[in-house]
Amino acid sequence: MIAANPSSIWPPHRRRLLVLALSFVSLPLHAATFCVATNGTNTASGGFSTPWATISRAASTMNAGDTALIRAGTYRETVTPAHSGSSTSSRITYQAYPGETPVISGADVFANWTWDTSGSPNAWKLPWTTNLAPSITNASTDPTVLRREMVIFDSQVMLPVGSRAALAAGDFYVDGPPTNPLAIYALFPGNVAPAGHVVEAATRSHAFDGSSKNYLVINGLTFRYACNVVQDLMVQIDGSVTGVLFENNTVEWANAGGLSAAGNNNIFSNNVVQNNGQLGFADSGSNNLYDHNKSLGNNWKGYDAGWEAGGGKWVYTTSSTIRFHEAGNNIGPGIWLDTDNVNNLIEKCLVYSNTGSGIFLKLNSTGNTVRNNVVCATRFTPNYP
């Protein structure tokens, strides 16, 4: 039996060792909670009263077990975690502050628009020399679609056109080739002037790049406005990553693909992936769970749906489950198992108003179970699989 007062029988040096041992038991080595806010500073400590200004500051610091609580506001950066978590009980967490919605944006604000009367029609002009070369050409896709520039007016994504003469309210045109552009010309929605409005242009290809980082939690964030190339994804959970929880996020308005949901033994749940220029989801790996996600209105730019576009495309995926998935109003298939998808389960999904196919199983996809789904109102176009 242990004495009621151990100090009465333990010598002082052993009492000090006992206190030290108990401290290590009760306090994990890496279990700090940090705060990020747009009014913070990266030289601060990252506490709730002294928050950091960027999520990237947290991403460069956090280790297994740590959490960043992210306040509302727009963070104009690409978040690239420096470290992995170590296990399912010691992940690194990127979490929206309760009740708030942080936005990670690939666009910056540009205010130096001038009214230009040197061409027809008259238009607002922004000097633009950013090289945004497309990585691929596709004969069946309009070259204007393959370009990567994006202009956003008061949160409304404007449409690219192929010439200044084609400009109408809500459109923009980029003068010069993708590798050596000169200027952007725009007519803003309602033919209004830019003064008093927020006009943005996309300058970053990714909002979050978690490639090769294991045991992360990404929860409650919104990602938008990346100038990524065709077949590239704005949010990257990619490579052979494992143990990732990607939950309750919104991935929207990328130039090309929205979410790369790959790796092994990962969970993607309650996410909305919508209005991306080419593709909602792009997926591969094994033993992943896709649960209660939505893929809506993707391929607004008009990429060739018979090549790669639509709600989501899975390749080289095995033993994974897609359930309670909603795929609607995509230009292209809603759920597309393309190449070498084996022993997967698709069940209890709602798939509607997609073009070409609702649920599409293609090359070398064997042993898959598709059951208890509702597929309706599929639309046929000249460009379907």
C-alpha positions as CSV (number, residue, x, y, z in Angstrom):
1,M,0.0,0.0,0.0
2,I,1.2,3.5,-0.9
3,A,1.6,5.9,2.0
4,A,-0.8,8.8,2.1
5,N,2.1,11.2,1.9
6,P,4.8,9.8,-0.4
7,S,7.1,12.7,0.5
8,S,7.5,11.3,3.9
9,I,9.2,8.2,2.6
10,W,10.8,9.4,-0.7
11,P,14.1,11.3,-0.5
12,P,14.0,14.8,-2.2
13,H,15.9,13.8,-5.4
14,R,13.5,10.9,-6.1
15,R,10.5,13.2,-5.4
16,R,11.8,15.6,-8.1
17,L,12.2,12.7,-10.6
18,L,8.6,11.6,-9.9
19,V,7.2,15.1,-10.5
20,L,9.2,15.3,-13.8
21,A,7.9,11.9,-15.0
22,L,4.3,12.8,-14.2
23,S,4.7,16.0,-16.2
24,F,5.7,14.1,-19.3
25,V,2.7,11.7,-18.9
26,S,0.1,14.5,-18.6
27,L,1.4,16.9,-21.3
28,P,2.0,15.6,-24.9
29,L,5.2,16.7,-26.4
30,H,3.5,18.4,-29.4
31,A,-0.1,19.5,-28.6
32,A,-0.2,23.2,-29.0
33,T,-3.2,25.2,-30.3
34,F,-2.4,28.3,-32.4
35,C,-4.6,31.0,-33.8
36,V,-4.5,32.7,-37.2
37,A,-6.3,35.9,-38.1
38,T,-6.1,38.4,-40.9
39,N,-5.2,41.2,-38.4
40,G,-2.4,39.2,-36.9
41,T,1.3,39.3,-37.5
42,N,3.7,36.5,-38.3
43,T,6.3,37.7,-35.7
44,A,3.8,37.2,-32.9
45,S,3.5,34.0,-30.8
46,G,0.4,32.6,-32.5
47,G,-1.8,32.8,-29.4
48,F,-5.4,33.8,-29.4
49,S,-4.6,37.4,-28.4
50,T,-1.4,37.4,-30.5
51,P,-2.4,35.5,-33.7
52,W,-0.4,34.9,-36.8
53,A,-1.4,36.6,-40.0
54,T,-1.0,33.7,-42.4
55,I,-1.9,30.0,-42.4
56,S,1.4,29.4,-44.0
57,R,3.1,30.6,-40.7
58,A,1.2,27.9,-38.8
59,A,1.9,25.3,-41.5
60,S,5.7,25.9,-41.2
61,T,5.6,25.6,-37.4
62,M,3.1,22.9,-36.4
63,N,4.1,19.4,-35.5
64,A,2.2,16.2,-34.8
65,G,-0.7,16.9,-32.4
66,D,-0.9,20.7,-33.1
67,T,-3.9,22.6,-34.1
68,A,-4.4,25.9,-36.0
69,L,-7.7,27.7,-35.4
70,I,-8.3,30.0,-38.3
71,R,-10.5,33.1,-38.0
72,A,-12.8,34.4,-40.7
73,G,-11.3,36.4,-43.6
74,T,-9.5,35.9,-46.9
75,Y,-6.0,34.5,-46.9
76,R,-4.2,35.1,-50.1
77,E,-1.6,32.3,-50.1
78,T,-0.8,28.8,-50.9
79,V,-0.7,26.7,-47.8
80,T,2.0,24.0,-47.9
81,P,2.4,22.0,-44.7
82,A,5.9,21.4,-43.6
83,H,5.3,18.4,-41.4
84,S,3.1,15.3,-41.2
85,G,1.2,14.1,-38.2
86,S,2.3,10.9,-36.7
87,S,-0.8,8.8,-36.2
88,T,-4.6,8.9,-36.1
89,S,-4.4,10.1,-32.5
90,S,-1.7,12.8,-33.3
91,R,-2.7,14.6,-36.5
92,I,-1.9,18.2,-37.5
93,T,-5.2,20.1,-37.7
94,Y,-6.2,23.1,-39.8
95,Q,-9.6,24.1,-38.4
96,A,-12.0,26.9,-39.0
97,Y,-12.6,28.9,-35.8
98,P,-16.1,27.9,-34.5
99,G,-18.8,29.7,-36.3
100,E,-16.5,31.3,-38.8
101,T,-15.6,30.7,-42.5
102,P,-12.0,31.3,-43.5
103,V,-11.3,31.6,-47.3
104,I,-8.0,30.6,-48.9
105,S,-7.7,32.3,-52.2
106,G,-5.4,32.0,-55.2
107,A,-6.3,35.6,-56.3
108,D,-5.0,39.0,-55.5
109,V,-6.8,42.4,-55.6
110,F,-5.8,44.7,-58.5
111,A,-6.9,48.3,-58.4
112,N,-4.9,49.9,-61.3
113,W,-7.6,49.6,-64.0
114,T,-7.8,52.4,-66.5
115,W,-10.4,53.2,-69.2
116,D,-8.9,52.4,-72.6
117,T,-10.3,53.8,-75.8
118,S,-7.6,52.6,-78.2
119,G,-9.6,49.6,-79.4
120,S,-13.2,48.5,-79.9
121,P,-15.1,48.2,-77.8
122,N,-13.8,50.7,-75.2
123,A,-12.8,48.7,-72.1
124,W,-11.1,48.7,-68.7
125,K,-7.4,47.8,-69.0
126,L,-5.1,46.2,-66.5
127,P,-1.4,45.8,-67.4
128,W,-0.7,42.1,-67.2
129,T,2.6,40.3,-67.8
130,T,2.2,37.1,-65.7
131,N,3.2,34.0,-67.6
132,L,0.4,31.5,-67.2
133,A,1.2,29.0,-69.9
134,P,-1.1,26.0,-70.3
135,S,0.7,22.7,-69.9
136,I,-1.2,20.9,-72.6
137,T,-3.1,21.5,-75.8
138,N,-6.2,19.6,-76.8
139,A,-7.4,19.8,-80.3
140,S,-11.1,19.5,-79.3
141,T,-10.8,22.2,-76.6
142,D,-11.0,25.9,-77.5
143,P,-7.6,27.6,-76.8
144,T,-9.4,30.3,-74.8
145,V,-10.7,27.6,-72.4
146,L,-7.1,26.2,-71.9
147,R,-5.9,29.6,-70.8
148,R,-5.4,30.1,-67.1
149,E,-6.2,33.8,-66.4
150,M,-9.2,34.4,-64.1
151,V,-10.8,37.8,-63.3
152,I,-13.3,38.1,-60.4
153,F,-15.6,41.1,-59.8
154,D,-17.2,41.3,-56.4
155,S,-17.0,37.5,-56.0
156,Q,-18.4,36.9,-59.5
157,V,-16.1,35.0,-61.8
158,M,-16.0,36.7,-65.2
159,L,-15.9,34.7,-68.5
160,P,-12.9,34.7,-70.8
161,V,-13.4,35.5,-74.5
162,G,-11.0,35.1,-77.4
163,S,-10.9,38.7,-78.7
164,R,-11.5,42.3,-77.7
165,A,-14.2,42.6,-80.2
166,A,-16.1,39.8,-78.5
167,L,-16.3,41.6,-75.1
168,A,-19.6,42.1,-73.4
169,A,-20.6,43.0,-69.9
170,G,-19.1,40.3,-67.6
171,D,-16.3,39.2,-70.0
172,F,-12.6,39.7,-70.1
173,Y,-9.9,39.3,-72.8
174,V,-6.2,38.8,-72.4
175,D,-4.1,40.5,-75.1
176,G,-1.0,38.5,-76.1
177,P,0.1,34.8,-75.9
178,P,-0.1,33.0,-72.6
179,T,3.7,33.0,-72.2
180,N,4.0,36.8,-72.9
181,P,0.7,38.6,-72.2
182,L,0.5,42.4,-72.3
183,A,-2.8,43.4,-70.7
184,I,-6.3,42.3,-69.6
185,Y,-9.3,44.1,-71.0
186,A,-12.6,43.8,-69.2
187,L,-16.2,45.0,-69.2
188,F,-17.5,44.5,-65.7
189,P,-21.0,43.2,-64.9
190,G,-23.6,45.9,-65.4
191,N,-21.0,47.9,-67.4
192,V,-20.0,49.6,-64.1
193,A,-16.6,51.2,-63.3
194,P,-14.3,49.3,-61.0
195,A,-14.1,52.1,-58.4
196,G,-15.8,51.0,-55.2
197,H,-15.7,47.3,-56.2
198,V,-13.3,44.5,-55.4
199,V,-11.6,43.2,-58.6
200,E,-9.3,40.2,-58.3
201,A,-7.1,38.2,-60.7
202,A,-5.8,34.7,-60.0
203,T,-2.1,34.5,-59.5
204,R,-1.5,31.2,-57.7
205,S,-2.0,27.6,-59.0
206,H,-2.8,26.0,-55.6
207,A,-4.6,27.0,-52.5
208,F,-3.5,24.0,-50.4
209,D,-0.8,21.5,-51.2
210,G,-0.7,18.6,-48.8
211,S,1.1,16.3,-51.1
212,S,3.1,13.6,-49.3
213,K,2.0,14.9,-45.8
214,N,0.3,12.2,-43.7
215,Y,-2.2,12.5,-40.8
216,L,-3.7,15.9,-41.4
217,V,-7.1,17.3,-40.6
218,I,-8.5,20.0,-42.8
219,N,-11.9,21.1,-41.6
220,G,-14.3,23.9,-42.3
221,L,-12.3,25.9,-44.9
222,T,-13.2,27.4,-48.3
223,F,-10.7,27.3,-51.2
224,R,-11.2,29.2,-54.4
225,Y,-9.8,31.1,-57.4
226,A,-6.7,29.1,-58.5
227,C,-5.2,29.6,-61.9
228,N,-4.2,26.0,-62.2
229,V,-3.4,24.2,-65.5
230,V,-5.7,21.6,-67.0
231,Q,-5.6,18.3,-65.2
232,D,-4.2,20.0,-62.1
233,L,-6.1,20.4,-58.8
234,M,-6.4,23.5,-56.7
235,V,-6.4,21.5,-53.4
236,Q,-3.9,18.7,-53.3
237,I,-4.3,15.7,-51.0
238,D,-2.1,13.7,-53.3
239,G,0.6,11.1,-53.6
240,S,0.7,8.1,-51.2
241,V,-0.6,10.1,-48.2
242,T,-2.4,8.3,-45.4
243,G,-4.6,9.1,-42.4
244,V,-6.0,12.4,-43.8
245,L,-9.4,13.7,-42.7
246,F,-10.7,16.3,-45.2
247,E,-14.1,17.4,-43.9
248,N,-16.7,20.1,-44.1
249,N,-14.8,22.1,-46.7
250,T,-15.8,24.0,-49.9
251,V,-13.6,23.8,-53.0
252,E,-14.9,26.1,-55.7
253,W,-14.1,28.2,-58.7
254,A,-10.7,26.8,-59.7
255,N,-9.7,27.4,-63.3
256,A,-9.2,23.6,-63.8
257,G,-9.7,20.9,-61.2
258,G,-10.9,21.3,-57.7
259,L,-9.9,18.6,-55.2
260,S,-7.3,15.9,-55.6
261,A,-8.6,13.3,-53.1
262,A,-6.1,10.5,-53.3
263,G,-3.8,8.4,-51.2
264,N,-4.6,5.5,-48.9
265,N,-6.9,5.2,-45.8
266,N,-8.1,8.7,-46.1
267,I,-11.6,10.1,-45.4
268,F,-13.3,12.8,-47.4
269,S,-16.7,13.8,-46.0
270,N,-19.3,16.5,-46.1
271,N,-17.4,18.6,-48.7
272,V,-18.9,20.7,-51.4
273,V,-16.8,20.7,-54.6
274,Q,-18.5,23.1,-57.0
275,N,-18.2,25.4,-60.0
276,N,-14.7,24.4,-60.9
277,G,-13.5,25.1,-64.4
278,Q,-12.8,21.5,-65.5
279,L,-13.4,18.8,-62.9
280,G,-14.6,18.5,-59.3
281,F,-12.8,15.6,-57.8
282,A,-9.8,13.7,-59.1
283,D,-9.1,10.6,-57.1
284,S,-6.9,7.5,-56.8
285,G,-5.5,5.2,-54.1
286,S,-6.9,2.5,-51.9
287,N,-9.2,2.1,-48.9
288,N,-10.5,5.7,-49.1
289,L,-14.0,6.8,-48.0
290,Y,-15.9,9.4,-49.9
291,D,-18.9,10.1,-47.7
292,H,-21.7,12.7,-48.1
293,N,-19.9,14.9,-50.5
294,K,-21.4,17.1,-53.2
295,S,-20.0,17.7,-56.7
296,L,-22.0,20.4,-58.4
297,G,-21.8,22.5,-61.6
298,N,-18.3,21.7,-62.6
299,N,-16.7,22.2,-66.0
300,W,-18.2,25.7,-66.5
301,K,-15.3,26.6,-68.8
302,G,-16.3,23.9,-71.3
303,Y,-13.4,21.4,-71.4
304,D,-13.9,18.4,-73.6
305,A,-16.1,16.2,-71.4
306,G,-15.2,13.1,-73.4
307,W,-11.5,13.6,-72.5
308,E,-11.6,14.7,-68.8
309,A,-14.2,16.9,-67.2
310,G,-17.3,16.7,-65.0
311,G,-18.2,15.9,-61.4
312,G,-15.3,13.5,-60.5
313,K,-12.9,11.1,-62.1
314,W,-11.4,8.1,-60.3
315,V,-8.4,6.2,-61.7
316,Y,-6.3,3.3,-60.2
317,T,-8.6,3.3,-57.2
318,T,-9.1,0.1,-55.2
319,S,-11.3,-1.0,-52.2
320,S,-12.7,2.4,-51.7
321,T,-16.3,3.5,-51.0
322,I,-18.3,6.4,-52.5
323,R,-21.6,6.7,-50.6
324,F,-24.3,9.4,-50.2
325,H,-22.6,11.4,-52.9
326,E,-24.5,14.1,-54.7
327,A,-23.3,14.8,-58.3
328,G,-25.5,17.3,-60.2
329,N,-25.4,19.7,-63.2
330,N,-21.9,18.8,-64.2
331,I,-20.8,19.1,-67.8
332,G,-19.4,15.6,-68.1
333,P,-20.1,12.4,-66.1
334,G,-21.2,12.8,-62.5
335,I,-19.1,9.8,-61.1
336,W,-16.5,8.5,-63.5
337,L,-14.4,5.4,-62.8
338,D,-12.0,5.6,-65.7
339,T,-9.0,3.3,-65.6
340,D,-8.1,0.3,-63.4
341,N,-10.6,0.8,-60.6
342,V,-11.1,-2.5,-58.8
343,N,-13.3,-3.7,-55.9
344,N,-14.9,-0.3,-55.1
345,L,-18.4,0.4,-53.8
346,I,-20.7,3.1,-55.1
347,E,-24.0,3.2,-53.1
348,K,-26.9,5.5,-52.1
349,C,-25.7,8.3,-54.4
350,L,-27.9,11.0,-56.1
351,V,-26.7,11.7,-59.6
352,Y,-28.7,14.0,-61.8
353,S,-28.5,16.4,-64.8
354,N,-25.0,15.5,-65.8
355,T,-23.9,15.2,-69.5
356,G,-23.0,12.0,-71.2
357,S,-23.2,9.7,-68.2
358,G,-24.5,9.7,-64.6
359,I,-22.3,6.9,-63.3
360,F,-19.7,5.7,-65.8
361,L,-17.4,2.6,-65.4
362,K,-14.7,2.4,-68.1
363,L,-11.4,0.8,-68.9
364,N,-10.3,-2.2,-66.8
365,S,-12.7,-1.3,-64.0
366,T,-13.6,-4.7,-62.5
367,G,-15.2,-6.1,-59.4
368,N,-17.0,-2.9,-58.5
369,T,-20.4,-2.8,-56.9
370,V,-22.9,-0.1,-57.9
371,R,-26.1,-0.4,-55.9
372,N,-29.1,1.6,-54.5
373,N,-28.3,4.8,-56.4
374,V,-30.6,7.3,-58.1
375,V,-29.5,8.4,-61.5
376,C,-31.8,10.7,-63.5
377,A,-32.1,13.5,-66.1
378,T,-28.8,12.7,-67.8
379,R,-28.2,15.0,-70.7
380,F,-26.7,14.0,-74.0
381,T,-24.5,16.5,-75.9
382,P,-22.2,16.2,-78.9
383,N,-19.2,15.8,-76.5
384,Y,-20.0,12.9,-74.2
385,P,-18.0,9.8,-73.3
